[in-house]
């Protein structure tokens, strides 16, 4: 296809793309070393996915070649199959077009080189090709294979930096005049993973002659609309957006995306079109139902220039689990009781209160320590719980931060995930936390998958899940390590776990909760809830299980999140796994208009008062919106 023809196509109608290929193949074939290999080993499944998206209304489909470059394939022993995998992928897409009888465009998908490239970067002064040359040669090899087989255009997608995107674009333009869609991956802060600004990157790509500039992956619909709003300020830009379904989470050995509704994506598509997007589709976690809804939503809309309010601010803030079994050789030593004052208060039946904080991304602790000082002075906060790599993003280590806060006089509950350390590292971290950091409480969690965060090319460890981590903690409290070796003394951690009363599969959630309790957990913290009925329904289900008779088997703190806007409520409900904001709460905030924050905080105060009066709850923890930690005190004050 000539570039002028492509521009004419975009001027006539909004072009709807397909959604996730990898997510759909995962549903069909399960875990595999390389989804692109399915082009040769299970081509009928790739064809099935293409046909489903075409039937749903997609008029641009992408080849199953996102990671089919030599560097990524070589790491999997497939380096000699670059041409075969890419060309077969184009052939399958063309077969889908012919079988459907629908005139769709076929885009050759090219993704970034990933971690394999970074590891193989040549050192300076070696006389070997520099990184840019290696990248250009790798991209050109893949692009030539795609064009040779008959694609209509290229889509360069999910690139973490403008620099790498530029190298890929130079490789394509060194031999091809096909149209190019260039999509960078942004965080919810409007930057690429290496810090490129969305507006500046868009301007530079327009100047470089890209036909369509866009954003895809990493974030969900609401956040990507903010990115689109910024991109739309670039003169002469044709824009594309392909968001994820929301934030993924790990269930067993699977990465699962939230069940974002097609209606939610239809609304997103309308808003994206209003902002000037002429190419709209989905990315990770989206399926043909989402594409069908978007195609219906924009079919009567004509492309137009973006209508952007540049003063508008951002909206919203903001593992296979391998449980290693060890044969018992001798009677287990008895674990000593925890020694923390937090645990003592729970045992005394006192209502405890914690405030959740996020570690800083840099090295400055001043703001957090100021907030901690205010919590101490208020006399209404018993502890602070500290997120650990939330959304798999880099920040200060929660355990080390806990040590600093403990020295400042506030008790902590740092979260510890099994994503970043193996069993040896977890034990080493915990021993140091106890002896050096003064940490006495730990919340054991599995952790968000790396694909969600700043380094999607890295792999999570996940040698154990949260249940396994509780077992490790219990062993340390007994004075032995995971392998059964006696340590020079025992820890006395108070062990916390997470439980989600709004889980999609509540039977599985209850089963895992029971496993955590049996493994040695002392207390639990729920996902945030926004209606007492959610807790009451959970108690009824809990009463029908061996874990308890209508009340939790261990003291439980309920999560409370003061909602600061209607948009935040909608985003949490649709994009964040494990969080349900009831429809009546959303409507209440929507009706409040500019006073939505007042309504949201009043609801939080009412829920806090309810929690205090609810005999089945041992306490509450608050999640201040947008890291405005002091605002938690507004909920705690009468």
N, C-alpha and C positions, 0 to 999 in steps of 0.2 A: 504494500500500500504506500502511495506517495504521501508525503507529509501534508501537502495541500489538500488532498482528499480527506485525510484524517481531520484537519481543521474544519473542513466543510461539514463533516459528520458531527463534530462537536457543536457546531453552530446550529444544527437542526434539532438536536435533542440531547437530553441528559443521558449519558451512557452508563448503564448499570453493569457492574462487574460481578464476577462470582464471589464466593466466600472462601473459607478455609479449605485447602486441599489436605494438608497434613492432619488436621483434626478429624476430617471425614475418613481418611485412610486409617487413622488410629482406631476409629470405631469399627472398621471392617477387618483389619488385619492384626490389631493389637500392637504391642511394642515391637519395634524392628530397628535394625542398625541404621537404616537409611530408607526413607519413604520414596526417594527417587528410584531406588532399585526395583520398586514395584512396577515401573514402566516395562521391565523385562520379565520379571518373575510372575506378576499378577496383573497383566495389562487390562483384563476385563474389569477389575475393580476401579482402576483409574478412569477407564471409559465410563463406568457407571456414575462416578462422581461428576464428571463433565456433563453427562446427559441430565443428571438431576438439576444441576445449576441452570442449564439451558432451558429445561422445562419450567423452572421457577421464574424465568424472565431475564436471566443474565444475557447481555449481548456482547460481552467481552469475557472470554475465558482465558485463564493463565495456564501455561504448560506446567507439568509437575517436575520442575527443574530448579527450584529455589536454591538448593544446595549442591547442584550438579556441576561444581567446578573441580578442577584437578586437585587443589590443595585439600579440600574437604573430603573428596572421594579417596585420595591416597591414604588418608588417615584411617580409612575403613577397608583398605585393600582393594579399592575399586578404581584406582587411578588410571588404569588402561581402558576404562569404559566411558570416558567423558563423551566421546562422539556418539556411541551407541545409546547411552541413556538420554541424552538431549534430543537426538533425532527421533528416537522412538516416542518420546513424550510429545513432540510436535505431530507425529503421525497419529497418535491416539486422539489428540485434540481435533485434528482434521477429520478423523473418522466420526467423532461425536458430532461435529458440525454437519457432516453429510448424512448421518443417520437421523438426526433431528429434523433435517430439512429447513433449518433456521439459519438465516444469514448472520452469523456471529463473527466477531473479530477474534483472532488468536494472538495472544501476547506471549512472547518468550520471557519467562520469569528468570531473573538473575538476582541472587541475593549476595550479601557481603561475604567476604572470605573467612571471617570468623577467627576463632582462636588458633586454628591450624596455621594461618598466615602469620599471626603475631609471633608464634613460637618459632617459625622458620625464617623470620626477618634476618637478613644477613648483617653481620657486624660491620661497622664502618672500617675502612682501611683493609678489607679482605680482598678487594679486587672483584668481588662478586656483584651481580646486579643489585641495585638498591631496591628498597621496598616498593617504590612507585612503579619501577620497571617490572618487578615480579607480579605486582597486582595487575598492571595493564595486560601483560602477556596471558595471565590466567583468565581474565575477563574476556579477552579477545577470542581465545580458544573456544570458550563456551558459546559466546555470541555468534561466532562463525558457524558452529554446528547447528544452532537454532535457525539462523537465517537460511542456511543451505536447504533445510527441510521445508521451509515455506511459511514462516510466521508472518503476521501482518505488521507487528510492531514489537518493541521491547518494553518491558516494565522492569526497571531497576528498583528493588523494593527492600524496605526494612534496613536501610543503611544507617549505621550508627554515627557516621561523621560525613560532613560535606567533603572532606579531603578524599576519603575512599570513594564516595559517589563520583567525584570529579574524575578519578582514575578510571572508573568503570565507564563513564560517559566518553572519555577520550578513547578508550579501547573500542567502543561501539562505533564512534564517529570516524575512527581510523580506516574503516572499510565500508560502513553502511550508511545509507540515507533513509532508513526506515524511521517512522515516528518513535519517540521515546517518552515514556512516562517515568519520572524520577521521584521516588518516594523515600523520604527520610523517616526514621523512627524517633519520636520525641517522647520526653517525659511529660508528666502533668505540669511541669514548670515552664513549658514552652521552649525547652532546649533539647538538642540531641544528647545522646549519652556522653559525648565529649564536650558539650557546652556550646554548640553552634546555635545561634538565635534563629528562630523560625522565619521571621521577616527577612533578615539579612541573607539567610540561606536561599530563600525563595527568589530574592532579587538576583543573586549571583547565578542561580540555575537558569532563570529567564534570560539573563545576559549571555549565558553559555549556549543558548539556543534550544533548550529543552522544550518539547511540545506541551507537556503537562507536568506541573510540579505538584507534589502531594505529600501526604503523611499517612503512614499505616503502622499497624501493630503497636505493641507496648501498652497502649491506653484504650479506654473505652469510649463510647460515643460522646458523652458530655465533655470530657477533657479534649478530645480531638476537635470538637467544635471551637474550643478556645484557640487551639492551634490554627484552625482554618480562619478564624477571625483575624488573627495576626497576619497570616499569609496573604489574605485578601487585600491587604494594604499595598502590596507590590503591584505597580503599574504593569499592565499587559500580561498578567499571569493567568493561565488556564489551570484550574485547580482540581485535585482529586483527593478523596479521603476513603480509607478503608480501616475502620477501627476494629479492635478486638471485641468480643462479646462482653468483656469486663475483666475483672481480676481473677486469674486462675488460682486454684488451691490443689493440694495433693490429697488424694483418697487412695489409700493402699499404694499400688505401684502406678497409679494413673495421675496425670495432670488434668483436672476437670475445670471447665469454665462454668460460670453461673448460667442458670436457665433464663437468660435475658429474653424477654418476649418479642415476637415479631412486631407487635404494635409499638414497642419502644423503639425498634429500629426504623419503623415507618416514620415516626415523629422525627427521629434523627435525620432521616433522608430529606424530609421537607425542610428542616432547619438548615441542613448543609446546602441544599439547592438555593435557599434564600440568601445564603452567604456567598454564593457564586460558584459552588462546586459543579463541574460539568461531568465528572467521572466519580461515581459513588459505588462502593461495594463493601465487602466485609473482610476480616482477617481472622486470626486465631479464635476458635470457638464458635464462629458463625456457621450457619448451615443453610440449605436451600429454603427453609421457611423464612429466615431473615431476609434473604434475597428477594423472595416472592413479595414480601411485605413492602420492601423498598421499591421494587419495580412498580407495584401498584400505586405507591404514594407519589411517584414522580412522573408517571406516564403522561399526565396532562400538563406537566410543567415545562415551560420553555427555558432554555439556558438564558441567563442574563448576567449583567455585571454584578459584582458583589455589592451588597448594601451593608456597609460596616460602620458601626459606631465605635470609633477608635478610643472613646473614653470608657467603653465597657470594660470592666475588670474581669478577672478570671472567675469562673463559677466553680465552687466546690474546692475543698482543700485537697485544700485538703491540707509420699515419698516411698519403688518398692521397698516397703518396709521389710527389713530383714531382721527378724528377732532371733538372736543367737542363743541357742539353748546350751546350758552347761549341766552335765550330769552331776547330781548331788553325790558327794563322797562322804560327807559327814553331816551331822545335824547342824542346821544353820544357826549361827549366833544370833542372839536377840538384838534388834536395833534399839539404841537408846532413844528416849523421847526427845523431840526437838527442844531447843533451848531458847528460841526467839520469843520476844515479848509479843509479837504478832500471834504466834501459836498459843501463847498463854492466854491472851485475850479471847481467842476462839474457844479454848477449853473452858473459860469462865463464863461463856455465853454472852460476852459483850459484843455489841454491834460494831464491827470494824469498818473503816473507810479508807480506801486507797484512791490515789489519782494516778492515771497513766501518763507517762511522758515518753517522748521519742528522743533517742540519743542524737546529739548534733552531728551534722555531716562533716564538720571541721573539727577544730581543736579548742574552740572557745566554750567554756562551761559557765560563763558569768550569768547568762540569762536563766539557765536551769537552776543554778545555786540560789539566785535571787528568789525564784519561785519556791524552792524548797524552804528557804527562810520564812517566806510568808505562810506556807503550810504549817510550819512548826509554830509560828506565832499565833496562828488561828486557833490552835488546840483542837481542831476538828478533823485532822487528817492523821491516820495512824501509820501509813506507809505510802511509798510511791512504787508502783510497778513500772518496769522499764522494758519497752519493746526491744526486740533483738532482730535487726535486719528486716524490719517490716517491709513487705512488698519486695523482698530480696534486694534491697538497695543498701549501698555502702553507708555506714555511719559508725560512730564510735561504738566500741564493743560494750554491750549492756552490762556484762559482769564487771569490767573495769570502771565504768561509770558508776555502778552501784557502790564500789569501794570508795569513790570520792564522796558520794552522797552519804554513805554511812559515816565517814569522817566528819561530815558537816552536821551530824546529829540526827539524821532521819533514817528510819528503818526502810529497807528496800525489798522488793520482790522482782529481781531481774528475770526476764524471760530467757530461756536457753533453748536453741533449736538444734536439731540433729542434722541440719543441712550442711553446715560448714566444717564440721570436725568429725573424724572417725572416733571409734570407741576409745582409743588411747588418748586422743586429744580432749575428748569430753571429760574423761576422768582427771586428766592433768589440769584442765581449766577449773573443775569443781574443787579440787584439792587446794589450788591457789586461792580461789574465791573464799574458801572457809578460813584458811590460815593467814592469808595476807590481806584480803579485802574486807574481812569482817562480815561477809555476807552470810545470812542465816536462813533465808527463804529463797526458793527457786520455783519458777513456773516452767514446767517441762512441756515443750511443744515440738511438733514436727518441723514447722517452718514453711514459708512460701517458696515455691520452686524458683530456681535462678532465672528461668525463661521470662519471669515477670519483671526482673529488675534491671539494674545498670549493666550487668554483665551476662546477657542471655546466652553467650557462647560457652560459659563454664558449666560444669556439671555439679549437681548436689551430691553430697556424700551419702546420707540416709542409710548408714549401716544399721541403725535402729530407728524406730519411730518414737513417738511420745511415750508409748507403753514401755518400750525398751529403755528409754531414758529414766523413767521412774524406777525401773528395776536396778539400773546402775546407781542411782541415788540411794536406793534402799540398801544396796550392797555396801556403799561407802559409809552409810550410817551404822552398818554392822562391823565396820573395821576391815573390810576386805574389798579387793578390786573385782572387776568383772570376771577375771580368770580364776577367782577364788583364792588369790594370794593375800596373805595377811599384811595389812598396812601398819605403819607405825602410829596407831591411834585411829579413832573413828571420828567422822563428822556427825553432826546432829542437825542436818537440814530439815526444815519444814517444807514438805514437797507439795507443790500445787500443780493442778492440771486444768485443762480447758474442757468445757462441755457446751454444746450448742443446742438449746431448746428448740431452735427453728430449723434444724437439719432436714434436708430433703428426705433422707433415709433415717428416720428416727430410731428404727429398730437397730440399725447398725451403730448409730451414735450411742444408744443405751448399752449395747454390747461392749463397745470400746470403753465407755465410762466404767462399766463393771471391771473390765480388765485393768484399768488404771488404778481403781480402788484396791483390787486384789494385789496389784504389784507394789502397793505401799503408799499411795497418795494420802495426804493429810487434809487437803482442802481443794476446792474447785472454784473456778471463775467462769462465768457464762459469757457467751457473746452478748453484745448489747441488745436489750429488748426495749420495746416502746409501748407495751400494753401488758398489764398484769395478767390478762387472759392467756397470754403465751406461756407464762410461768405456770399458771394453774393447769393448763392442758398438759404441759410437760410433767407435772407432778402426778397427774392421773396415769399417764403412760408409765412413769417410773414406779408407781404403785403396783402395776401389773407385772413387774419384773422382779427377779431375785434380789436386785440391788436394795430395795427398800419398800416401805409401805406408805407411799404418798409423801415422802420427804427424802431429801438426798441422804445417801449413806455417809457422807462427810460434809463438814461445814462448807457452805457455798456462798460466794459473793456474786451478786447480780451486776451485770454491766449496764451502765447508763450513759447515753451519749446525748448531751444537749444539742438539739438541732438548731442551726443558726439560719437556715433558709429552706424554702420549698425545694429548690434545685438540689440541695445537698440530700434531702430526704429521698428524692426520686433517684438520684445517683446511687446512694447506698443500697436502695431496694433492688435496683436493676443490675448493678455492676460489681458489687462487693460480695464475694462468696460468704454465706453463712449469716447475712444480715437481712432481716425482713422488717420493713417499715410498713405497718398496716395501712390500708387504703384510707381509713378514716383519719389517721394522723397526717397523711399527705394532704388530704383535702382541707384539714384544719389549717395547716401552714399556708396552703395556697390561698385560702380565704382571708388569711391575716394580711396578705399583701406585704407592704413595707414593714409591718410589725411582726413578720414571721419569726424573727429572732426572739422577741418577747414571748410569743406563743410557745416556741420550742423550749425555752428555758423554764417557762412556767410548767410545761408538761414534765420536764426533768425534775423539778422540785416536787411535783405531785407524786412522781414515781419514787423519788427518794423517800418521801414520807410514807408511801405504801410499803416500801421495802423495810423500813424500820418497824412497821407494825406487823409484817409478815413473819410468823414464827418459823417458817421453813427456811428462812434466809439468815445467814450469819453476818452479812454485811453487803456493801456495795462498793464498786469502783467506778470512777467517773473518767470519761474520755473527753477532755476539753477540745472543742473544735479548733482547727487551724493552729494547733500547738499554742493556743493562748491559755497557758496553764492556770493562771490566776483566776480565770473565769469559772473554774470549778468551784471556787468559794462562793460564787453567786448562787449555786445550787444548794450548797450546804448551809448558807445563812437562812435564818427564819424568814 
